[in-house]
Amino acid sequence: MSGRRVAVIGAGASGALQALHLRRAGAEVSLIERGPAPGRGVAYGTTRPEHLLNVPARRMSAFSDDPDHFTRWFEARGGGGPEDFAPRMLYGDYLVSLLSEAGIEAVRGEAVDLAGGAVRLADGRALAADAVVLAPGNFRPATPRGIDPAALGAAWIENPWAGGLEGLGARDVVLLVGTGLTAVDVALTLDATGFRGRIVALSRRGLAPRAHGPREPMVAPAEALPASCVALLRRVRARSGELGWRSAVHELRSVTQAIWGGAGPEERRRFLRHLRPWWDVHRHKVAPAVGERIEAMQAEARLAVAAGKLVSAEAIEEGAALRFRMRGGEAVETLRVARIVNCTGPECDIVRAGEPLLAALLKAGRIRQDALGIGIEVDPDCRAIGADGTASETLAVIGPVTRGTFWESVAVPDIRAQAERVAARLTG
């Protein structure tokens, strides 16, 4: 089926990798992107040098049959070696350069529907396609409860990477709603741009990402892994005592998707309810240099990570007055801040995401939400599952929105594997 026309909708990292592998397999590719910067997406669209990759260069190749590809590219530009953590904007440059070398130019426009063997764009254009791959990446974060953006005005920052933190003084306080990777990005940028005020990061559990240690070898599990979440948790705790927590978590890396795939619906729900926050901060670690900087800011009392719940926020002169309740407490406390930054992480519910194309496909029964409400349901080959339960031969989905089926679907190695599998299937 060489020469088959395939449209890839979304040109972030997921879409770029998919387009590259389709072109490698001989397909004609239309890469559709509504934003101005194809090949970057949210993660690699940053322009801040302090925002580093969360894994070393040796694991970031775009091609599984050439695992040192990115390392060579990185070294050739004086960036470092295989164990170094490159700036994320540099990885965006890498993807852009690969698209250029492959002769893939993005079509600027917003896809709003699929009909009649074509992708319909908001401006009325139609691009013919024998098959379509959805690669929407991460959705915008939802607005937290207790926040009225219109009432807060300039004090509320919806997009953490769009600015709005300029002109703050040493007596100002910035609240980060969320304590995960987005909050780490914002804290690093405030520090790098000279902010010497106080930063408070607030989330329900107050958990922040851990840092990588020295190179963590892949350790084969010592025995058959238990299927139960509770039993698996006990095993990881025991192995942490033997190997250290980093190795205990890392040894699950190659089998995580298999464990998730073998778990029943209730086990998956229990994991999401009780264990997900701990998994996220231990599994998705930050670069050692980032961890050191965050620890230094905490030691200097410039950054505090707290567990609590935001009750309300009211606009006041030069900022906002917050009311919040600390975890485990009943008293409602108040805090005056200059800015509130939405660091809650991407929305996972495709119904609430507000994406016109997904809304149209849901209405038409071409896709359906997964049983956990955390993405689009796909089969093991990334084929979209329709409302009638049938897997589509011409509509595929890759990237973070497939977490309901694969769980591990946000790191480049996982997305790369999906892209290779889809490209092979669609081109025969």
Disulfide bonds with the S-S distance in Angstrom:
none
